[in-house]
Amino acid sequence: MAEFCLECWNWLNRRNDPEKDYIISKDLDLCEGCGEWKHVIVMKRERFDWAGLFLPYRWYE
């Protein structure tokens, strides 16, 4: 899997996603975009639907 830092990821995808939307590595790794040792994106953080946990049907949408 390709490993990109947040800046390169946003530049490649023409986005401006904040860091809170992703789980970032704790250790430094080589970014494949800029070639520098940085914290890279591990995976996208999923939003959890709390209402679906308590309501049996999705009538609230």
Phi, psi and omega in degrees: 000141179287142181241120181234146171284167184297322181296315179292323179298314179295322180292317181293323183263004180052052180232177176221054182286139177282165182294333182292346179278353185229154170267122185256145180294150178276329180264158176284143178217162182281117178285132181279350178273306184259346178077016179254158176277110183218173171283128184251166180283129176270311178195165178281137179282128180270142175276135180262134182266096182292329182293326179291342179285328184257336182255130184289333181235159182268055179282345185280353182271000000 
